[in-house]
């Protein structure tokens, strides 16, 4: 009787340890997922700030009567594409959907960069205080976007690394957790720019 009681106690103890281990690992996965979600919300926050600044910037630039209309149209269209994108939590685990979102954001960044280059040819615009303030805010926002994207990638790396190791990969599969997508460099960034001095 005493031996049977001891065996039962050992089995119960093993089950308690096993359940505690599973619960601990699951909770850590959830904590890391919350870290990724938090980092993502900061990226979205900066994208929204940029999105909100663009109409003011475009209005200021439109004041320069002979400013290239095609450049402004590109910015407006790129902003509209970004505005049509809906990002759900599932987007973060779908590399194709995430790439589509990133492509829209990169298109907006590219259009804004082209507009800022064209501005160099308009001294009256460069002297406009409203434009200078908006340009500074936009540059600051672009820097914050880069920082938040880096933090997001760090969180994704931590989460992905945690859910792919044994036995966490088994638990992640049981709970439907998938690796999340990283921000990638654009194709243009893969080639070093050519600098020429005339």
N, C-alpha and C positions, 0 to 999 in steps of 0.2 A: 504494500500500500504506500509506504513511504517513497519507494523508488518510482512508482507511477506518478505520484504527486510531484516529485522532483523533475521528471521528464516533462510533465505538463507545464510546470513553472518555466523551464528552459525554453519550451516551444513558445509560450506566451511572451517571454522576454525577447526572443528572436523576432517575433511578429511586431512587437512594439518598436524595436530598434529599426526594423525594415520600414515600417510605416512612417516613423519619425524621419528617416533618411529621405524617403520619397517626398514627404511634405516639405522638408527643408529644401530639397532640390527644386521642387515645384515653386516654392515661394521665391527662391533666388531667381528662377527664370522669369517670374512675374515682375520682380523688382527690376531686372535688367530690361524687360520689355517696357516698363514704365519710364526708365531712363531714356530709352530710344524714343518713346512717344513724346517725352518732355523736350528732348533735343529737336525732334521734328517740329514741335509747336513753335520753337524759337526760330527755326528756319522759316516757317510759314509767316511768323510775325514780321520778320525782316522783308520777306517777299511782299507782304501786304503794305508795309511802309513804302517800299519802292513803287508798288502799284498805285498807291495814293498820291505820291509825289509827281508822277508822270503828267497828269492833266495840267497841273500848274506849270510845269516845265514847258510843255507843248504850247500852252497859251502864251507864255512869255516869249518863246522863240517865234511864234506866229506873228508877233508884233514886228519882227524884222521883215518888211514887205517883200524883199527879194530873196528871202531864205528858200533853199531848195525844198519844194513841196514834196518831192519823192521821199526825201529823208524823213520828213514829218509823217508822211503816210506810212512808211515802214514801222516807225515807232508806234503809231496808233494801232496798226494792224497787229503788231506783235503783242501789244498790251491786251487787245481784244482776245487773241488766242489764249493768253494766260488766264484771262478772266473767265473763259469758257471751261477751263480745266477743273475737274472736281477730283480732289484727292481724298480717298477713303483709307482707313487702316489697312485694307486689303492691298492697296496700291504699293505699300511698303514691302510687301512680300511677293509682288508680281514684277519681276525685272522688266518685262515688256511695257507695262503700264507706267512704271517708274521712269523708264527711259523716255517715254513719250512726254511725261510731265517735265523731265529735265530738259528735253529738247525745246519745249515751248519757253521755259525760263531762259535757256541759253540764247534763243532767238531774240528775246527781249533785251538781254544784256548786249548782244551784238548790235542791235538796232540803236540802242542808247549810245554805245561806243562810237558808232558811225556818226550819229548826230553831234556828239561832242567834238569829233574831229572836224566836221564841217563848220562848226561854230568858230573855229580859229580864223576863218576867212571874213568874219563879220565883227569889226572893231566896235561898232555901236552896241552890238549884243554883248560882247565881252565886257563892256563898260557898264552895262545895266546891272544895278545893285540887286534887283529881284532875281535876275538870272544867276548872278554870282552866288547868292545865298542858296538858291535851289540846286545849283551845281555842287556846292559844298555838301549840302544835305544828301544829295544822290550819291556822291562819292563816299561819304561816310556810311551810307546804307549798303553800298556795294561791298565795302570792307566788312561790315557786320554780317552780311550774307555769307561771305567767304569764311569768316570765323565760325558762324553757326553751322555751316555745312561741314566744317572740319570736326566740330564737336559731335554733330550727328554721326559722321562716319566713325568716330571713336566709340560712340555708344553702340552702333551697329556691330562693329568689330567685337566688342566685349560680349554682346548678346549672341552673335553667331558663333564665336569661339566656345561659349559656354554650352550651347545646345548641340554641338556636333561631337563632343567627346563622350565616351562611354562612361557610365550608363545613362548620362543625361540625354543622349540621342534617342534612346528608347522611350524615356519619359516624354521628351519633346514630341515624338511621333504620336504617342498615346494622347497627348493633350492638343494635338494639331498645331504645334508651333513650327514655323518654317523660318529658314534664314531670311534676313531682310536685305534689300538692295542698298548698295552704296552709291553715293554721288560719284560720277566718273568725270574725268577730264573730257572736254569737247575734242572733236577731231582736229580742229584748228590748233589746239594747244599741243598737239603731238609733234608739230613741226615748229622748229625755232624760227622766229621772225628774221627776215633779212634786213640788216641795217646798212644803208648806203649813205655816204656823205658825198654831196656833189661839189 
